[in-house]
């Protein structure tokens, strides 16, 4: 997934009210960027961190920039939660996610039942595969961990995937790890034990857990390899 416009480098002053981040640009100007990530962003929102933001071309938008990337130590981390769905769809089409090959059509934002929507539905001659995509930014002792805040919505999605699996459909959750300094994936039980409980139940019910690591640069975000899931 390529960024359509050249990103702008800056220094994070603060993230606040979840959706806002003040950034100091190289010329000294301070701008407020939109933060799409609603999680805690533990380890990824330290004041003084180097960041990249993207300019908006949408007419009438109040915030003219979006926070895309932050440098944590020597690692670039993608924090924009709007990208993983597109990134996974592109990676399926290009054959990067080998486990999800063999489908002719990819539909996005699919309503499964009233009040419940999943990110992708793959359609082929042999049936449907429902896919939920999660963005992972939290690293704990070399592990990529999800979620970084209690996620009732995430647990609801796991229950829906279990229900779809029992209906005879294929179901999967893809964890997009937007950093390359983690060696494996695990649920963050210390933050949300309920999510970890339901992830394990989902896998036992036949839902596939597919953690994929991404290489993040100021030009693109690319899925590179599947990591081991230690559940």
Phi, psi and omega in degrees: 000115180268143172286131184292332180236157179294131180283157183248128182277146178198185179239130180288125174270309178194151169250135184209159182051030179062313190262002186236145176215129176269130185234133174265123180275165181302332180275004178096346179293148174248125180239156176255124181252152175282132175253113183282343186279119182266000180281187180284335182055039179305127180082355185240012182223035181283127176304140182095352179289146173284135182226166170235138177236155178251144176280148178262139177253005183282123183293135176084001180288136183288315178263123189271359181223155175234133178286125184250312192221148173226146177265123179243107187066243177253011187249135173271132183239128177274122185249357182282112183281359178277345186272325188304322179301312179295319181298317179293317179300315178297320182291326175294314181298326182272357178083011180291318177271089188296332183292341185246034178269165174097011178249145184271332188226142174240121176249141183253154176052066186261127175280123180263318172216166181304125179086001181230129181228136176247161190289315185221149169229118177269135184236134178208180182295339181259010173122197184254151167229119180266134186230129171252138184245133178234138178268130183243123176237345185279131175239131180228107176053046177086359179253139169277128186233144180218141359270175177258006175203156179304128187235088176296324179295319178296320177296320177301320179296320178297318178297324179292320178296321177298315180299317179293322178297319180290339176279357176102003179268158171279146183215144182209153171237125180257122177263112180270108183266099186275054175195151186249019182253019179246144185258341179202173181242147173208156173289145180274076183298330181290344179257315182218087182294333179294319178297315179300319179300313183285333175295317178294320177297320180297314180297319177296331179277357177106002175285134183271130175258117187237091177277126179236130178275145180241149170264123185248125175226176179286354179254328186200164171236124186228128173290135185245318184199156176277139176257158175291139174259117178258100184259000000 
